[in-house]
Amino acid sequence: EAQVTQNPRYLITVTGKKLTVTCSQNMNHEYMSWYRQDPGLGLRQIYYSMNVEVTDKGDVPEGYKVSRKEKRNFPLILESPSPNQTSLYFCASSRPGQGSYEQYFGPGTRLTVT
Amino acid sequence: AQTVTQSQPEMSVQEAETVTLSCTYDTSESDYYLFWYKQPPSRQMILVIRQEAYKQQNATENRFSVNFQKAAKSFSLKISDSQLGDAAMYFCAYRSAMNSGYSTLTFGKGTMLLVSP
């Protein structure tokens, strides 16, 4: 089954404790992306990657890091989480190039930073 | 930069009725794609329908159809014969077709659709 998986699905942590949210896709997609969703703000892109070792900032990259060492994995790293990073996070992947290609989303990770 | 505006934070409809969700966008580009995503309480993002800007014909998917007005930069979603399972947050999204290999989506803030029996 084609899918994007994220772990963990729920996470409660404290300010300053480093954490990683994993994302993996089994569709051999080149393009992967991270979004955060906040009430009244929709989804905003944090980082994206167009292929292995190619990453770039989205609209709200402050406080986040990513890496793309393998095509299927795109982890999101919060080196020193703060309460304003409490949010719902989505990983997504899609084919590159032109075309109305669908972005496939993971199930989301609910992060709470206290 | 492109922006997507959904002016209706919440809409209500009764079962079997028809409802239209509004979306406008701002872009200087001529080639792009537009999408509607549904997010039910499970939080999963589900693609409902897509539209290529170069196509004049409005996209349809079963009970879902769009009214795409390119000159007005409007992309509304019509849901016919509404069902309880249609209750969800709906997001309108834009993606440029100007850069090869680049697939960033710009989302609106969403419209919560409530469906009553």
HADDOCK unambig.tbl for C-alpha pairs under 7 A between the chains (distance, minus, plus):
assign (segid A and resid 40 and name CA) (segid B and resid 109 and name CA) 5.75 0.50 0.50
assign (segid A and resid 41 and name CA) (segid B and resid 109 and name CA) 4.95 0.50 0.50
assign (segid A and resid 42 and name CA) (segid B and resid 107 and name CA) 6.28 0.50 0.50
assign (segid A and resid 42 and name CA) (segid B and resid 108 and name CA) 5.83 0.50 0.50
assign (segid A and resid 42 and name CA) (segid B and resid 109 and name CA) 3.86 0.50 0.50
assign (segid A and resid 42 and name CA) (segid B and resid 110 and name CA) 5.89 0.50 0.50
assign (segid A and resid 43 and name CA) (segid B and resid 107 and name CA) 5.91 0.50 0.50
assign (segid A and resid 96 and name CA) (segid B and resid 101 and name CA) 4.27 0.50 0.50
assign (segid A and resid 96 and name CA) (segid B and resid 102 and name CA) 6.24 0.50 0.50
assign (segid A and resid 96 and name CA) (segid B and resid 103 and name CA) 6.51 0.50 0.50
assign (segid A and resid 97 and name CA) (segid B and resid 100 and name CA) 4.81 0.50 0.50
assign (segid A and resid 97 and name CA) (segid B and resid 101 and name CA) 3.70 0.50 0.50
assign (segid A and resid 97 and name CA) (segid B and resid 102 and name CA) 6.46 0.50 0.50
assign (segid A and resid 98 and name CA) (segid B and resid 97 and name CA) 6.03 0.50 0.50
assign (segid A and resid 98 and name CA) (segid B and resid 100 and name CA) 5.83 0.50 0.50
assign (segid A and resid 98 and name CA) (segid B and resid 101 and name CA) 6.59 0.50 0.50
assign (segid A and resid 100 and name CA) (segid B and resid 33 and name CA) 5.93 0.50 0.50
assign (segid A and resid 100 and name CA) (segid B and resid 52 and name CA) 6.59 0.50 0.50
assign (segid A and resid 105 and name CA) (segid B and resid 45 and name CA) 6.04 0.50 0.50
assign (segid A and resid 107 and name CA) (segid B and resid 43 and name CA) 6.79 0.50 0.50
assign (segid A and resid 107 and name CA) (segid B and resid 44 and name CA) 5.24 0.50 0.50
assign (segid A and resid 108 and name CA) (segid B and resid 43 and name CA) 6.99 0.50 0.50
